Amino acid sequence: MKPATTDSKASTGQTVLVIGGSGGLSGRYRDIVEEHGCSLRHYEDKVPPGARRRLGRVALVVIMVGMVSHALRDQVKGLVDDAPVVYLRTASTSALRAAIERWAA
């Protein structure tokens, strides 16, 4: 069982978007994001209709450039107003963890 987080982001309902990457790692991506008190939305292939209403407050967008289509990247640009965007060369969990930790610091 995971310890409860005391991160101030937990109470704000912030969302981290992970764009691209591997669907098989989605659960591990979620664990990493939730360790920092945020929820995860992972879009591997496309953004479903009505996604904007379900996103909540987007705190960070992570784009895994090695595993994302240009069309998906462009769809996400229309969803997010002012959240920082981080580009990762790899879809690994260690790269995501490092990016989230830099952002949270």
Biopython code that builds the backbone (N, CA, C, O; Angstrom):
import numpy as np
from Bio.PDB.StructureBuilder import StructureBuilder

atoms = [
    (1, "MET", "N", (0.842, -1.183, 0.000)),
    (1, "MET", "CA", (0.000, 0.000, 0.000)),
    (1, "MET", "C", (0.887, 1.246, 0.000)),
    (1, "MET", "O", (1.881, 1.312, 0.723)),
    (2, "LYS", "N", (0.518, 2.221, -0.810)),
    (2, "LYS", "CA", (1.307, 3.440, -0.913)),
    (2, "LYS", "C", (0.996, 4.374, 0.244)),
    (2, "LYS", "O", (-0.148, 4.443, 0.693)),
    (3, "PRO", "N", (1.998, 5.094, 0.731)),
    (3, "PRO", "CA", (1.736, 6.086, 1.770)),
    (3, "PRO", "C", (0.962, 7.258, 1.187)),
    (3, "PRO", "O", (1.078, 7.569, 0.001)),
    (4, "ALA", "N", (0.179, 7.894, 2.029)),
    (4, "ALA", "CA", (-0.589, 9.060, 1.583)),
    (4, "ALA", "C", (0.378, 10.186, 1.271)),
    (4, "ALA", "O", (1.377, 10.372, 1.965)),
    (5, "THR", "N", (0.079, 10.922, 0.239)),
    (5, "THR", "CA", (0.944, 12.025, -0.156)),
    (5, "THR", "C", (0.565, 13.290, 0.598)),
    (5, "THR", "O", (-0.605, 13.521, 0.901)),
    (6, "THR", "N", (1.559, 14.097, 0.892)),
    (6, "THR", "CA", (1.308, 15.385, 1.524)),
    (6, "THR", "C", (1.578, 16.509, 0.542)),
    (6, "THR", "O", (1.603, 17.679, 0.926)),
    (7, "ASP", "N", (1.778, 16.170, -0.703)),
    (7, "ASP", "CA", (2.070, 17.138, -1.754)),
    (7, "ASP", "C", (0.906, 18.108, -1.892)),
    (7, "ASP", "O", (-0.250, 17.685, -1.934)),
    (8, "SER", "N", (1.196, 19.409, -1.964)),
    (8, "SER", "CA", (0.134, 20.409, -2.063)),
    (8, "SER", "C", (-0.649, 20.295, -3.360)),
    (8, "SER", "O", (-1.778, 20.779, -3.441)),
    (9, "LYS", "N", (-0.071, 19.662, -4.379)),
    (9, "LYS", "CA", (-0.769, 19.507, -5.650)),
    (9, "LYS", "C", (-1.947, 18.541, -5.526)),
    (9, "LYS", "O", (-2.867, 18.591, -6.341)),
    (10, "ALA", "N", (-1.933, 17.667, -4.525)),
    (10, "ALA", "CA", (-2.988, 16.670, -4.371)),
    (10, "ALA", "C", (-4.331, 17.322, -4.133)),
    (10, "ALA", "O", (-5.354, 16.841, -4.621)),
    (11, "SER", "N", (-4.339, 18.409, -3.392)),
    (11, "SER", "CA", (-5.609, 19.032, -3.057)),
    (11, "SER", "C", (-6.119, 19.949, -4.160)),
    (11, "SER", "O", (-7.261, 20.405, -4.094)),
    (12, "THR", "N", (-5.313, 20.226, -5.160)),
    (12, "THR", "CA", (-5.728, 21.153, -6.204)),
    (12, "THR", "C", (-6.345, 20.458, -7.406)),
    (12, "THR", "O", (-6.855, 21.125, -8.307)),
    (13, "GLY", "N", (-6.311, 19.144, -7.438)),
    (13, "GLY", "CA", (-6.893, 18.418, -8.557)),
    (13, "GLY", "C", (-6.142, 18.611, -9.862)),
    (13, "GLY", "O", (-6.762, 18.677, -10.923)),
    (14, "GLN", "N", (-4.836, 18.702, -9.804)),
    (14, "GLN", "CA", (-4.039, 18.919, -11.006)),
    (14, "GLN", "C", (-3.880, 17.626, -11.791)),
    (14, "GLN", "O", (-3.835, 16.530, -11.233)),
    (15, "THR", "N", (-3.798, 17.795, -13.106)),
    (15, "THR", "CA", (-3.663, 16.674, -14.024)),
    (15, "THR", "C", (-2.358, 16.792, -14.798)),
    (15, "THR", "O", (-1.962, 17.882, -15.210)),
    (16, "VAL", "N", (-1.702, 15.663, -14.988)),
    (16, "VAL", "CA", (-0.530, 15.587, -15.855)),
    (16, "VAL", "C", (-0.954, 14.807, -17.091)),
    (16, "VAL", "O", (-1.466, 13.693, -16.982)),
    (17, "LEU", "N", (-0.743, 15.389, -18.262)),
    (17, "LEU", "CA", (-1.027, 14.706, -19.521)),
    (17, "LEU", "C", (0.248, 14.049, -20.023)),
    (17, "LEU", "O", (1.289, 14.696, -20.130)),
    (18, "VAL", "N", (0.163, 12.777, -20.327)),
    (18, "VAL", "CA", (1.268, 12.079, -20.970)),
    (18, "VAL", "C", (0.784, 11.742, -22.376)),
    (18, "VAL", "O", (-0.216, 11.047, -22.554)),
    (19, "ILE", "N", (1.501, 12.240, -23.358)),
    (19, "ILE", "CA", (1.112, 12.100, -24.755)),
    (19, "ILE", "C", (2.109, 11.198, -25.457)),
    (19, "ILE", "O", (3.314, 11.447, -25.439)),
    (20, "GLY", "N", (1.592, 10.149, -26.076)),
    (20, "GLY", "CA", (2.453, 9.169, -26.716)),
    (20, "GLY", "C", (2.876, 8.135, -25.696)),
    (20, "GLY", "O", (2.162, 7.880, -24.726)),
    (21, "GLY", "N", (4.010, 7.553, -25.909)),
    (21, "GLY", "CA", (4.483, 6.540, -24.979)),
    (21, "GLY", "C", (3.870, 5.183, -25.269)),
    (21, "GLY", "O", (3.341, 4.938, -26.354)),
    (22, "SER", "N", (3.950, 4.316, -24.287)),
    (22, "SER", "CA", (3.499, 2.947, -24.441)),
    (22, "SER", "C", (2.279, 2.678, -23.579)),
    (22, "SER", "O", (2.297, 2.914, -22.371)),
    (23, "GLY", "N", (1.221, 2.185, -24.203)),
    (23, "GLY", "CA", (0.013, 1.852, -23.468)),
    (23, "GLY", "C", (0.260, 0.803, -22.400)),
    (23, "GLY", "O", (-0.414, 0.792, -21.370)),
    (24, "GLY", "N", (1.214, -0.073, -22.636)),
    (24, "GLY", "CA", (1.544, -1.097, -21.663)),
    (24, "GLY", "C", (2.170, -0.534, -20.395)),
    (24, "GLY", "O", (2.186, -1.204, -19.362)),
    (25, "LEU", "N", (2.680, 0.682, -20.462)),
    (25, "LEU", "CA", (3.290, 1.325, -19.297)),
    (25, "LEU", "C", (2.359, 2.316, -18.619)),
    (25, "LEU", "O", (2.760, 2.987, -17.668)),
    (26, "SER", "N", (1.143, 2.417, -19.084)),
    (26, "SER", "CA", (0.211, 3.408, -18.563)),
    (26, "SER", "C", (0.036, 3.314, -17.048)),
    (26, "SER", "O", (0.006, 4.337, -16.365)),
    (27, "GLY", "N", (-0.078, 2.117, -16.529)),
    (27, "GLY", "CA", (-0.225, 1.942, -15.084)),
    (27, "GLY", "C", (0.983, 2.438, -14.316)),
    (27, "GLY", "O", (0.851, 3.032, -13.246)),
    (28, "ARG", "N", (2.157, 2.194, -14.864)),
    (28, "ARG", "CA", (3.386, 2.671, -14.214)),
    (28, "ARG", "C", (3.510, 4.184, -14.325)),
    (28, "ARG", "O", (3.972, 4.839, -13.391)),
    (29, "TYR", "N", (3.097, 4.747, -15.472)),
    (29, "TYR", "CA", (3.076, 6.205, -15.604)),
    (29, "TYR", "C", (2.157, 6.790, -14.526)),
    (29, "TYR", "O", (2.496, 7.780, -13.878)),
    (30, "ARG", "N", (0.993, 6.165, -14.346)),
    (30, "ARG", "CA", (0.021, 6.645, -13.363)),
    (30, "ARG", "C", (0.624, 6.626, -11.957)),
    (30, "ARG", "O", (0.469, 7.587, -11.205)),
    (31, "ASP", "N", (1.304, 5.550, -11.605)),
    (31, "ASP", "CA", (1.925, 5.458, -10.279)),
    (31, "ASP", "C", (2.900, 6.608, -10.043)),
    (31, "ASP", "O", (2.912, 7.208, -8.968)),
    (32, "ILE", "N", (3.706, 6.908, -11.034)),
    (32, "ILE", "CA", (4.698, 7.983, -10.918)),
    (32, "ILE", "C", (4.016, 9.332, -10.713)),
    (32, "ILE", "O", (4.415, 10.105, -9.842)),
    (33, "VAL", "N", (3.006, 9.613, -11.502)),
    (33, "VAL", "CA", (2.297, 10.890, -11.412)),
    (33, "VAL", "C", (1.567, 11.000, -10.079)),
    (33, "VAL", "O", (1.597, 12.053, -9.442)),
    (34, "GLU", "N", (0.916, 9.932, -9.656)),
    (34, "GLU", "CA", (0.156, 9.964, -8.405)),
    (34, "GLU", "C", (1.055, 10.097, -7.186)),
    (34, "GLU", "O", (0.604, 10.584, -6.149)),
    (35, "GLU", "N", (2.305, 9.681, -7.278)),
    (35, "GLU", "CA", (3.262, 9.881, -6.184)),
    (35, "GLU", "C", (3.441, 11.360, -5.882)),
    (35, "GLU", "O", (3.829, 11.738, -4.776)),
    (36, "HIS", "N", (3.155, 12.192, -6.875)),
    (36, "HIS", "CA", (3.286, 13.642, -6.710)),
    (36, "HIS", "C", (1.932, 14.322, -6.554)),
    (36, "HIS", "O", (1.822, 15.540, -6.703)),
    (37, "GLY", "N", (0.912, 13.543, -6.258)),
    (37, "GLY", "CA", (-0.390, 14.102, -5.924)),
    (37, "GLY", "C", (-1.230, 14.560, -7.090)),
    (37, "GLY", "O", (-2.196, 15.297, -6.889)),
    (38, "CYS", "N", (-0.906, 14.159, -8.283)),
    (38, "CYS", "CA", (-1.666, 14.566, -9.463)),
    (38, "CYS", "C", (-2.356, 13.355, -10.075)),
    (38, "CYS", "O", (-2.024, 12.209, -9.771)),
    (39, "SER", "N", (-3.311, 13.631, -10.935)),
    (39, "SER", "CA", (-3.936, 12.548, -11.687)),
    (39, "SER", "C", (-3.315, 12.501, -13.083)),
    (39, "SER", "O", (-2.735, 13.481, -13.551)),
    (40, "LEU", "N", (-3.444, 11.358, -13.730)),
    (40, "LEU", "CA", (-2.848, 11.158, -15.048)),
    (40, "LEU", "C", (-3.929, 11.003, -16.102)),
    (40, "LEU", "O", (-4.945, 10.343, -15.882)),
    (41, "ARG", "N", (-3.693, 11.618, -17.241)),
    (41, "ARG", "CA", (-4.433, 11.340, -18.469)),
    (41, "ARG", "C", (-3.383, 10.952, -19.483)),
    (41, "ARG", "O", (-2.521, 11.758, -19.832)),
    (42, "HIS", "N", (-3.451, 9.709, -19.964)),
    (42, "HIS", "CA", (-2.472, 9.212, -20.928)),
    (42, "HIS", "C", (-3.178, 8.976, -22.247)),
    (42, "HIS", "O", (-4.122, 8.189, -22.323)),
    (43, "TYR", "N", (-2.723, 9.655, -23.280)),
    (43, "TYR", "CA", (-3.270, 9.492, -24.622)),
    (43, "TYR", "C", (-2.165, 8.935, -25.505)),
    (43, "TYR", "O", (-1.189, 9.619, -25.815)),
    (44, "GLU", "N", (-2.336, 7.693, -25.901)),
    (44, "GLU", "CA", (-1.319, 7.024, -26.705)),
    (44, "GLU", "C", (-1.531, 7.240, -28.196)),
    (44, "GLU", "O", (-0.574, 7.483, -28.931)),
    (45, "ASP", "N", (-2.776, 7.153, -28.647)),
    (45, "ASP", "CA", (-3.074, 7.227, -30.080)),
    (45, "ASP", "C", (-3.882, 8.447, -30.490)),
    (45, "ASP", "O", (-3.581, 9.084, -31.500)),
    (46, "LYS", "N", (-4.908, 8.776, -29.709)),
    (46, "LYS", "CA", (-5.748, 9.917, -30.049)),
    (46, "LYS", "C", (-6.425, 10.441, -28.800)),
    (46, "LYS", "O", (-6.518, 9.750, -27.785)),
    (47, "VAL", "N", (-6.895, 11.668, -28.891)),
    (47, "VAL", "CA", (-7.644, 12.276, -27.804)),
    (47, "VAL", "C", (-9.120, 12.015, -28.070)),
    (47, "VAL", "O", (-9.625, 12.375, -29.133)),
    (48, "PRO", "N", (-9.820, 11.396, -27.125)),
    (48, "PRO", "CA", (-11.225, 11.086, -27.357)),
    (48, "PRO", "C", (-12.093, 12.344, -27.364)),
    (48, "PRO", "O", (-11.724, 13.351, -26.760)),
    (49, "PRO", "N", (-13.238, 12.294, -28.039)),
    (49, "PRO", "CA", (-14.151, 13.442, -28.041)),
    (49, "PRO", "C", (-14.555, 13.802, -26.607)),
    (49, "PRO", "O", (-14.765, 12.918, -25.776)),
    (50, "GLY", "N", (-14.660, 15.068, -26.331)),
    (50, "GLY", "CA", (-15.080, 15.530, -25.012)),
    (50, "GLY", "C", (-13.993, 15.493, -23.954)),
    (50, "GLY", "O", (-14.281, 15.687, -22.773)),
    (51, "ALA", "N", (-12.761, 15.252, -24.346)),
    (51, "ALA", "CA", (-11.680, 15.133, -23.371)),
    (51, "ALA", "C", (-11.458, 16.432, -22.602)),
    (51, "ALA", "O", (-11.117, 16.393, -21.420)),
    (52, "ARG", "N", (-11.642, 17.561, -23.239)),
    (52, "ARG", "CA", (-11.398, 18.847, -22.585)),
    (52, "ARG", "C", (-12.216, 18.987, -21.303)),
    (52, "ARG", "O", (-11.725, 19.517, -20.306)),
    (53, "ARG", "N", (-13.450, 18.516, -21.328)),
    (53, "ARG", "CA", (-14.313, 18.640, -20.147)),
    (53, "ARG", "C", (-13.837, 17.768, -18.993)),
    (53, "ARG", "O", (-14.113, 18.081, -17.835)),
    (54, "ARG", "N", (-13.137, 16.695, -19.280)),
    (54, "ARG", "CA", (-12.722, 15.743, -18.244)),
    (54, "ARG", "C", (-11.293, 15.963, -17.762)),
    (54, "ARG", "O", (-10.847, 15.275, -16.843)),
    (55, "LEU", "N", (-10.580, 16.886, -18.347)),
    (55, "LEU", "CA", (-9.164, 17.039, -18.008)),
    (55, "LEU", "C", (-8.914, 17.620, -16.632)),
    (55, "LEU", "O", (-7.955, 17.227, -15.968)),
    (56, "GLY", "N", (-9.732, 18.527, -16.194)),
    (56, "GLY", "CA", (-9.415, 19.228, -14.959)),
    (56, "GLY", "C", (-8.354, 20.282, -15.242)),
    (56, "GLY", "O", (-8.192, 20.726, -16.379)),
    (57, "ARG", "N", (-7.637, 20.675, -14.198)),
    (57, "ARG", "CA", (-6.582, 21.677, -14.356)),
    (57, "ARG", "C", (-5.301, 20.967, -14.786)),
    (57, "ARG", "O", (-4.727, 20.191, -14.022)),
    (58, "VAL", "N", (-4.863, 21.236, -16.002)),
    (58, "VAL", "CA", (-3.655, 20.602, -16.526)),
    (58, "VAL", "C", (-2.442, 21.363, -16.000)),
    (58, "VAL", "O", (-2.261, 22.550, -16.274)),
    (59, "ALA", "N", (-1.616, 20.648, -15.238)),
    (59, "ALA", "CA", (-0.447, 21.253, -14.621)),
    (59, "ALA", "C", (0.803, 21.059, -15.459)),
    (59, "ALA", "O", (1.713, 21.887, -15.424)),
    (60, "LEU", "N", (0.851, 19.955, -16.221)),
    (60, "LEU", "CA", (2.048, 19.627, -16.984)),
    (60, "LEU", "C", (1.661, 18.725, -18.145)),
    (60, "LEU", "O", (0.807, 17.849, -18.011)),
    (61, "VAL", "N", (2.299, 18.952, -19.281)),
    (61, "VAL", "CA", (2.124, 18.086, -20.448)),
    (61, "VAL", "C", (3.475, 17.455, -20.754)),
    (61, "VAL", "O", (4.475, 18.154, -20.916)),
    (62, "VAL", "N", (3.497, 16.128, -20.831)),
    (62, "VAL", "CA", (4.712, 15.398, -21.162)),
    (62, "VAL", "C", (4.489, 14.722, -22.508)),
    (62, "VAL", "O", (3.586, 13.899, -22.655)),
    (63, "ILE", "N", (5.314, 15.071, -23.488)),
    (63, "ILE", "CA", (5.200, 14.495, -24.823)),
    (63, "ILE", "C", (6.405, 13.595, -25.061)),
    (63, "ILE", "O", (7.553, 14.039, -25.022)),
    (64, "MET", "N", (6.121, 12.346, -25.304)),
    (64, "MET", "CA", (7.173, 11.365, -25.563)),
    (64, "MET", "C", (7.404, 11.316, -27.064)),
    (64, "MET", "O", (6.717, 10.596, -27.788)),
    (65, "VAL", "N", (8.374, 12.084, -27.517)),
    (65, "VAL", "CA", (8.540, 12.366, -28.937)),
    (65, "VAL", "C", (8.870, 11.155, -29.785)),
    (65, "VAL", "O", (8.558, 11.142, -30.976)),
    (66, "GLY", "N", (9.484, 10.149, -29.216)),
    (66, "GLY", "CA", (9.811, 8.961, -29.988)),
    (66, "GLY", "C", (8.603, 8.095, -30.287)),
    (66, "GLY", "O", (8.663, 7.215, -31.147)),
    (67, "MET", "N", (7.502, 8.340, -29.580)),
    (67, "MET", "CA", (6.323, 7.490, -29.731)),
    (67, "MET", "C", (5.042, 8.317, -29.765)),
    (67, "MET", "O", (4.091, 8.031, -29.038)),
    (68, "VAL", "N", (5.023, 9.345, -30.614)),
    (68, "VAL", "CA", (3.827, 10.177, -30.726)),
    (68, "VAL", "C", (3.676, 10.624, -32.178)),
    (68, "VAL", "O", (4.660, 10.918, -32.857)),
    (69, "SER", "N", (2.443, 10.670, -32.632)),
    (69, "SER", "CA", (2.188, 11.163, -33.986)),
    (69, "SER", "C", (2.049, 12.687, -33.948)),
    (69, "SER", "O", (1.709, 13.262, -32.913)),
    (70, "HIS", "N", (2.308, 13.319, -35.060)),
    (70, "HIS", "CA", (2.151, 14.768, -35.155)),
    (70, "HIS", "C", (0.693, 15.153, -34.950)),
    (70, "HIS", "O", (0.402, 16.184, -34.345)),
    (71, "ALA", "N", (-0.213, 14.339, -35.446)),
    (71, "ALA", "CA", (-1.646, 14.629, -35.293)),
    (71, "ALA", "C", (-2.048, 14.645, -33.823)),
    (71, "ALA", "O", (-2.794, 15.527, -33.396)),
    (72, "LEU", "N", (-1.567, 13.688, -33.053)),
    (72, "LEU", "CA", (-1.889, 13.645, -31.629)),
    (72, "LEU", "C", (-1.281, 14.847, -30.912)),
    (72, "LEU", "O", (-1.944, 15.477, -30.088)),
    (73, "ARG", "N", (-0.048, 15.162, -31.214)),
    (73, "ARG", "CA", (0.590, 16.328, -30.604)),
    (73, "ARG", "C", (-0.207, 17.598, -30.880)),
    (73, "ARG", "O", (-0.387, 18.427, -29.988)),
    (74, "ASP", "N", (-0.685, 17.749, -32.115)),
    (74, "ASP", "CA", (-1.464, 18.932, -32.467)),
    (74, "ASP", "C", (-2.819, 18.950, -31.772)),
    (74, "ASP", "O", (-3.301, 20.020, -31.402)),
    (75, "GLN", "N", (-3.446, 17.786, -31.586)),
    (75, "GLN", "CA", (-4.711, 17.721, -30.861)),
    (75, "GLN", "C", (-4.537, 18.242, -29.441)),
    (75, "GLN", "O", (-5.392, 18.970, -28.935)),
    (76, "VAL", "N", (-3.451, 17.877, -28.808)),
    (76, "VAL", "CA", (-3.223, 18.264, -27.423)),
    (76, "VAL", "C", (-2.984, 19.765, -27.312)),
    (76, "VAL", "O", (-3.407, 20.384, -26.336)),
    (77, "LYS", "N", (-2.317, 20.355, -28.289)),
    (77, "LYS", "CA", (-2.084, 21.799, -28.261)),
    (77, "LYS", "C", (-3.395, 22.567, -28.125)),
    (77, "LYS", "O", (-3.437, 23.620, -27.488)),
    (78, "GLY", "N", (-4.459, 22.044, -28.722)),
    (78, "GLY", "CA", (-5.754, 22.697, -28.633)),
    (78, "GLY", "C", (-6.459, 22.500, -27.304)),
    (78, "GLY", "O", (-7.436, 23.193, -27.019)),
    (79, "LEU", "N", (-5.989, 21.579, -26.493)),
    (79, "LEU", "CA", (-6.621, 21.292, -25.211)),
    (79, "LEU", "C", (-6.051, 22.095, -24.054)),
    (79, "LEU", "O", (-6.747, 22.353, -23.072)),
    (80, "VAL", "N", (-4.804, 22.485, -24.163)),
    (80, "VAL", "CA", (-4.077, 23.049, -23.037)),
    (80, "VAL", "C", (-3.757, 24.509, -23.297)),
    (80, "VAL", "O", (-3.292, 24.871, -24.377)),
    (81, "ASP", "N", (-4.011, 25.346, -22.296)),
    (81, "ASP", "CA", (-3.766, 26.768, -22.466)),
    (81, "ASP", "C", (-2.357, 27.187, -22.063)),
    (81, "ASP", "O", (-1.583, 27.655, -22.898)),
    (82, "ASP", "N", (-2.023, 27.021, -20.787)),
    (82, "ASP", "CA", (-0.766, 27.599, -20.318)),
    (82, "ASP", "C", (0.099, 26.645, -19.500)),
    (82, "ASP", "O", (0.986, 27.099, -18.776)),
    (83, "ALA", "N", (-0.128, 25.372, -19.593)),
    (83, "ALA", "CA", (0.681, 24.401, -18.843)),
    (83, "ALA", "C", (2.051, 24.247, -19.498)),
    (83, "ALA", "O", (2.170, 24.318, -20.721)),
    (84, "PRO", "N", (3.075, 24.038, -18.690)),
    (84, "PRO", "CA", (4.391, 23.785, -19.278)),
    (84, "PRO", "C", (4.395, 22.460, -20.033)),
    (84, "PRO", "O", (3.669, 21.528, -19.688)),
    (85, "VAL", "N", (5.228, 22.396, -21.072)),
    (85, "VAL", "CA", (5.333, 21.198, -21.892)),
    (85, "VAL", "C", (6.768, 20.688, -21.794)),
    (85, "VAL", "O", (7.725, 21.445, -21.954)),
    (86, "VAL", "N", (6.898, 19.378, -21.526)),
    (86, "VAL", "CA", (8.203, 18.725, -21.439)),
    (86, "VAL", "C", (8.250, 17.683, -22.545)),
    (86, "VAL", "O", (7.324, 16.887, -22.698)),
    (87, "TYR", "N", (9.327, 17.690, -23.312)),
    (87, "TYR", "CA", (9.521, 16.705, -24.371)),
    (87, "TYR", "C", (10.545, 15.685, -23.908)),
    (87, "TYR", "O", (11.652, 16.046, -23.510)),
    (88, "LEU", "N", (10.177, 14.407, -23.960)),
    (88, "LEU", "CA", (11.092, 13.332, -23.587)),
    (88, "LEU", "C", (11.450, 12.535, -24.826)),
    (88, "LEU", "O", (10.584, 12.260, -25.657)),
    (89, "ARG", "N", (12.704, 12.163, -24.961)),
    (89, "ARG", "CA", (13.144, 11.362, -26.111)),
    (89, "ARG", "C", (12.699, 9.918, -26.003)),
    (89, "ARG", "O", (12.531, 9.242, -27.018)),
    (90, "THR", "N", (12.507, 9.444, -24.798)),
    (90, "THR", "CA", (12.168, 8.045, -24.575)),
    (90, "THR", "C", (10.859, 7.931, -23.800)),
    (90, "THR", "O", (10.466, 8.854, -23.087)),
    (91, "ALA", "N", (10.203, 6.815, -23.944)),
    (91, "ALA", "CA", (8.941, 6.570, -23.251)),
    (91, "ALA", "C", (9.148, 5.821, -21.948)),
    (91, "ALA", "O", (8.198, 5.250, -21.412)),
    (92, "SER", "N", (10.361, 5.810, -21.427)),
    (92, "SER", "CA", (10.666, 5.031, -20.231)),
    (92, "SER", "C", (10.078, 5.665, -18.977)),
    (92, "SER", "O", (9.845, 6.872, -18.908)),
    (93, "THR", "N", (9.850, 4.816, -18.001)),
    (93, "THR", "CA", (9.331, 5.306, -16.727)),
    (93, "THR", "C", (10.382, 6.139, -15.991)),
    (93, "THR", "O", (10.031, 7.077, -15.274)),
    (94, "SER", "N", (11.647, 5.814, -16.157)),
    (94, "SER", "CA", (12.689, 6.600, -15.479)),
    (94, "SER", "C", (12.763, 8.020, -16.048)),
    (94, "SER", "O", (12.990, 8.971, -15.300)),
    (95, "ALA", "N", (12.578, 8.172, -17.347)),
    (95, "ALA", "CA", (12.574, 9.508, -17.948)),
    (95, "ALA", "C", (11.366, 10.311, -17.458)),
    (95, "ALA", "O", (11.482, 11.501, -17.166)),
    (96, "LEU", "N", (10.212, 9.655, -17.370)),
    (96, "LEU", "CA", (9.020, 10.337, -16.858)),
    (96, "LEU", "C", (9.227, 10.728, -15.401)),
    (96, "LEU", "O", (8.914, 11.854, -15.014)),
    (97, "ARG", "N", (9.747, 9.820, -14.594)),
    (97, "ARG", "CA", (9.980, 10.120, -13.174)),
    (97, "ARG", "C", (10.903, 11.333, -13.029)),
    (97, "ARG", "O", (10.630, 12.219, -12.218)),
    (98, "ALA", "N", (11.979, 11.384, -13.795)),
    (98, "ALA", "CA", (12.911, 12.504, -13.719)),
    (98, "ALA", "C", (12.228, 13.818, -14.109)),
    (98, "ALA", "O", (12.445, 14.848, -13.470)),
    (99, "ALA", "N", (11.408, 13.778, -15.153)),
    (99, "ALA", "CA", (10.709, 14.987, -15.605)),
    (99, "ALA", "C", (9.716, 15.473, -14.555)),
    (99, "ALA", "O", (9.624, 16.673, -14.296)),
    (100, "ILE", "N", (8.975, 14.551, -13.952)),
    (100, "ILE", "CA", (7.990, 14.919, -12.931)),
    (100, "ILE", "C", (8.706, 15.482, -11.701)),
    (100, "ILE", "O", (8.242, 16.459, -11.114)),
    (101, "GLU", "N", (9.806, 14.892, -11.315)),
    (101, "GLU", "CA", (10.541, 15.371, -10.150)),
    (101, "GLU", "C", (11.131, 16.753, -10.390)),
    (101, "GLU", "O", (11.134, 17.583, -9.480)),
    (102, "ARG", "N", (11.633, 17.021, -11.601)),
    (102, "ARG", "CA", (12.132, 18.361, -11.926)),
    (102, "ARG", "C", (11.002, 19.372, -11.867)),
    (102, "ARG", "O", (11.167, 20.472, -11.339)),
    (103, "TRP", "N", (9.851, 18.992, -12.413)),
    (103, "TRP", "CA", (8.697, 19.890, -12.412)),
    (103, "TRP", "C", (8.206, 20.167, -10.994)),
    (103, "TRP", "O", (7.859, 21.304, -10.673)),
    (104, "ALA", "N", (8.173, 19.156, -10.156)),
    (104, "ALA", "CA", (7.635, 19.290, -8.802)),
    (104, "ALA", "C", (8.569, 20.071, -7.882)),
    (104, "ALA", "O", (8.131, 20.609, -6.865)),
    (105, "ALA", "N", (9.842, 20.136, -8.229)),
    (105, "ALA", "CA", (10.816, 20.815, -7.350)),
    (105, "ALA", "C", (10.641, 22.319, -7.330)),
    (105, "ALA", "O", (11.383, 23.017, -6.640)),
]
sb = StructureBuilder()
sb.init_structure("model")
sb.init_model(0)
sb.init_chain("A")
sb.init_seg("    ")
for serial, (resi, resn, name, xyz) in enumerate(atoms, 1):
    if name == "N":
        sb.init_residue(resn, " ", resi, " ")
    sb.init_atom(name, np.array(xyz, "f"), 0.0, 1.0, " ", f" {name:<3s}", serial, name[0])
structure = sb.get_structure()
